[in-house]
Amino acid sequence: MRKVREWVISDKVQEPPLPLVTLKDTILRSHNMMGDDNETRLIWGANLPGGLATPKRQAEVLWFVGCVSSFYPMAYKIPQSMVQILGKSGIDFTLMGGQEWCCGFPLFTGGMSDQVEALGRHNLEHAHATGAKTLITTCASCYHTWKHIYPEMLSGFPKDLEVLHATEYIARLVETKQIKLGKVDRLITYHDPCDLGKRNNIFDEPRYVLQSIPGIELREMANHHNNSLCCGGGGNVEAFSPDTVSEASKNRLEQAQATGAQVIVSACQQCMRTFFNGARKNKIRIQATDFTQIVLESLESAQLADQPVVVSTIQPNG
């Protein structure tokens, strides 16, 4: 389908749909999907305890945040959680802030891959300047772009730059015991994002981490792993057919509800945003949350459990 879109646009078989043209113009003008001032990419850090420290110029790990988490208030909890996970884990990391541009994935899937190279070149240049050996993303689409599209499209893409999704990176931290997970009593189900699961075969890592958290019970939906249903929020569908998005999210949320889970967990900003809106619109009683939020809650639980109990030495009156 992407190749068909490329052909339709490049051979001028017909004019691209207006929403797609608007999206392209917005990204190329403002370097993000929303058309906001790109220098405000770290605005989500304003509500962090103590605020967000100025990113270091160089670090071992570079975290590429993505447009949805940077600009949609509904998704702010994802970068807020991730930055605290990295901080509590003692990771030497940095961010690109206003120098981070849209990865270009919406244009790529929309049949406009010729518009992606300049975005990729900019991002790669600024990533290289940080000296990072590992690049992590909390966005499944950004991950696919850095993992597959950029290396194929950009000559000179560094072979020694390790690209990991947050679920892979955190699974590594758990496996090597760099982080300690505390108890979280919750019945959950996990939704496989299309770009993370079907496109990149990342199924085990998020489940490994979630099932490593004491108190978590994970129940699978009727469709999972490679047979997982789309949340409805991918592929620029929201710009063309909001009703399709609503129906798809309703179908998936009903599958989640059928497991008896209290929470549907995903590892994609757009999935969480779509499920949050779908649950509210369709009056489905289930909480939509991101993988990073559960992990942060577990880390905080472990830290709380490790705090010594202070026994009062004050004697009662009389």
Number of C-alpha atoms within 10 A of each C-alpha: 9 14 13 11 17 18 15 15 17 15 10 10 10 10 11 17 11 11 13 18 14 13 20 20 14 16 22 19 12 16 24 25 24 16 15 15 12 21 13 12 23 22 15 21 18 12 12 14 9 8 11 16 10 10 13 13 12 17 18 14 22 24 25 25 25 24 21 22 24 22 22 14 12 14 21 19 20 26 22 22 20 22 23 19 21 18 12 14 15 11 14 14 22 24 23 21 19 13 16 23 25 26 32 28 21 22 22 20 17 23 21 23 18 12 15 22 17 14 19 22 17 15 21 19 12 14 25 15 13 19 15 19 16 18 24 22 24 25 26 25 25 25 25 21 21 26 18 12 20 22 15 12 16 15 9 10 16 12 7 8 16 14 21 19 27 24 27 20 18 24 21 15 15 17 13 9 10 13 19 16 22 22 17 20 12 16 16 24 26 26 30 28 30 25 20 21 20 15 13 15 13 21 20 13 17 25 17 16 21 25 13 18 22 14 15 18 15 19 15 16 23 13 14 15 19 15 12 18 20 18 27 26 23 18 16 17 13 16 15 14 10 13 12 14 22 21 15 19 25 23 15 23 25 16 18 26 19 12 16 14 23 16 20 26 27 22 26 30 28 22 27 26 21 22 29 21 17 24 19 12 11 14 10 16 14 20 18 21 24 24 26 27 20 18 22 22 18 24 23 19 16 17 14 11 12 10 8 7 7 6 6 6 6 6 6 5 4 3
